[in-house]
């Protein structure tokens, strides 16, 4: 398996909800890294596996979001894939990011995050739908090393 160069990387970018050491959240766009060209049924495909030292899948949830979800932490580290519709994430930096069909978001701003502080919006986000509903697939993750204390400055997990 040969690693694909960045210029060859056909995987689209993903979004990451990041938290800095003060608890401020924001959304950044990252490139998938360590993408490998692998042949499946004689057709090359570009793949990126999760590093289980960073995060390992523990469950998959299919959900239809409707309405707003006021300030909260994510229940577990997770990857959210927008299947249909549009939803938004508002972060404590005041920016709202819309995620559309096919967009991927990684987030680990759980209540266990070192910057989370009860009674504040630290390490939190506000989310909701744009329109009536948004269908999502959520891949729940365990993080053996815990949430990244300053994911804003750290390399992306994917």
C-alpha positions as CSV (number, residue, x, y, z in Angstrom):
1,X,0.0,0.0,0.0
2,X,1.5,3.3,-1.1
3,X,0.7,6.5,0.8
4,X,-1.0,9.0,-1.4
5,X,0.6,12.4,-1.6
6,X,-1.3,15.5,-0.5
7,X,-1.7,16.6,-4.1
8,X,-3.3,13.1,-4.9
9,X,-5.5,13.1,-1.9
10,X,-9.1,12.9,-3.3
11,X,-10.7,12.6,0.2
12,X,-12.5,15.9,0.9
13,X,-11.5,18.0,3.8
14,X,-13.3,17.6,7.2
15,X,-14.3,19.9,10.0
16,X,-13.1,19.7,13.5
17,X,-14.6,21.4,16.5
18,X,-11.5,22.4,18.5
19,X,-11.1,23.6,22.0
20,X,-8.2,25.8,23.3
21,X,-6.7,25.8,26.8
22,X,-9.1,28.5,27.9
23,X,-12.2,26.5,26.8
24,X,-13.0,28.6,23.7
25,X,-14.4,26.5,20.9
26,X,-14.2,27.1,17.2
27,X,-14.5,25.0,14.0
28,X,-11.5,24.5,11.7
29,X,-11.1,22.8,8.3
30,X,-8.5,20.1,8.1
31,X,-7.1,17.9,5.4
32,X,-7.3,14.1,5.8
33,X,-3.7,12.9,6.4
34,X,-2.0,9.5,5.9
35,X,-4.3,8.6,3.1
36,X,-3.4,5.3,1.4
37,X,-4.2,4.1,-2.1
38,X,-5.6,0.6,-1.8
39,X,-7.1,-1.6,-4.5
40,X,-10.5,-3.0,-3.9
41,X,-11.9,-5.3,-6.6
42,X,-9.2,-3.9,-8.9
43,X,-10.4,-0.4,-8.4
44,X,-8.1,1.9,-6.5
45,X,-9.6,3.7,-3.5
46,X,-8.1,6.2,-1.1
47,X,-8.5,5.2,2.5
48,X,-7.7,6.6,5.9
49,X,-8.0,4.4,9.0
50,X,-8.4,5.7,12.5
51,X,-5.4,5.4,14.7
52,X,-6.8,3.4,17.7
53,X,-4.3,5.0,20.0
54,X,-6.1,8.3,19.2
55,X,-9.7,7.1,18.9
56,X,-11.5,3.8,18.4
57,X,-15.2,3.4,17.2
58,X,-17.5,2.2,20.0
59,X,-20.9,2.6,18.3
60,X,-22.8,4.0,15.4
61,X,-26.1,6.1,15.7
62,X,-28.4,7.2,12.9
63,X,-30.4,10.2,13.9
64,X,-32.6,12.9,12.5
65,X,-32.0,16.3,14.0
66,X,-34.8,18.8,14.2
67,X,-34.7,22.2,15.9
68,X,-32.0,23.7,18.1
69,X,-29.8,22.0,20.7
70,X,-28.7,24.8,23.1
71,X,-25.2,25.0,24.5
72,X,-23.8,21.6,25.3
73,X,-20.8,19.3,25.2
74,X,-20.9,16.3,22.9
75,X,-21.8,13.2,24.9
76,X,-18.7,11.3,23.6
77,X,-15.9,11.9,21.2
78,X,-17.6,11.4,17.8
79,X,-17.5,11.8,14.0
80,X,-20.7,13.3,12.6
81,X,-21.5,12.7,8.9
82,X,-24.3,14.7,7.4
83,X,-26.4,12.4,5.3
84,X,-29.2,14.7,4.2
85,X,-30.1,18.3,4.9
86,X,-28.0,21.0,6.6
87,X,-27.2,21.7,10.2
88,X,-25.1,24.2,12.0
89,X,-22.6,24.4,14.8
90,X,-22.1,27.7,16.7
91,X,-19.0,27.9,18.8
92,X,-17.9,30.2,21.7
93,X,-15.8,32.3,19.3
94,X,-19.2,33.6,17.9
95,X,-18.9,31.8,14.5
96,X,-21.6,29.6,13.0
97,X,-20.5,26.9,10.6
98,X,-23.1,25.2,8.3
99,X,-22.5,21.5,7.5
100,X,-24.2,20.1,4.5
101,X,-24.8,16.6,3.0
102,X,-21.5,14.8,2.8
103,X,-19.7,17.0,5.4
104,X,-17.8,15.3,8.2
105,X,-17.2,16.8,11.7
106,X,-14.9,15.4,14.3
107,X,-15.5,16.6,17.9
108,X,-14.2,15.7,21.3
109,X,-15.5,18.6,23.4
110,X,-17.0,16.3,26.1
111,X,-17.7,17.2,29.7
112,X,-14.5,15.4,30.6
113,X,-12.4,18.0,28.5
114,X,-9.8,19.6,30.7
115,X,-11.1,23.1,29.8
116,X,-14.8,22.3,30.5
117,X,-16.1,24.2,33.5
118,X,-19.6,23.7,35.0
119,X,-21.8,26.8,34.8
120,X,-20.0,28.2,31.8
121,X,-20.0,27.6,28.0
122,X,-16.3,26.5,28.1
123,X,-15.7,23.6,25.7
124,X,-19.3,23.8,24.5
125,X,-21.2,24.4,21.3
126,X,-24.7,25.2,20.1
127,X,-26.2,23.3,17.2
128,X,-29.4,23.1,15.2
129,X,-30.9,22.5,11.8
130,X,-31.1,24.7,8.8
131,X,-34.6,24.0,7.4
132,X,-36.8,21.2,8.9
133,X,-34.6,18.3,9.5
134,X,-31.1,16.9,9.1
135,X,-30.2,13.2,8.9
136,X,-26.9,12.3,10.4
137,X,-24.7,9.2,11.1
138,X,-22.7,9.5,14.3
139,X,-19.7,7.3,14.9
140,X,-19.1,7.3,18.7
141,X,-15.4,7.0,19.7
142,X,-13.4,6.1,22.8
143,X,-10.2,8.1,23.3
144,X,-7.6,6.1,25.2
145,X,-5.6,9.3,25.9
146,X,-8.7,11.4,26.6
147,X,-9.7,14.6,24.8
148,X,-6.8,16.7,23.4
149,X,-6.3,19.6,25.9
150,X,-5.6,22.1,23.1
151,X,-6.9,20.7,19.9
152,X,-6.8,24.1,18.3
153,X,-2.9,23.9,18.2
154,X,-2.6,20.1,17.8
155,X,-2.6,18.2,14.5
156,X,-5.9,16.9,13.4
157,X,-7.0,13.4,14.4
158,X,-7.9,12.3,10.8
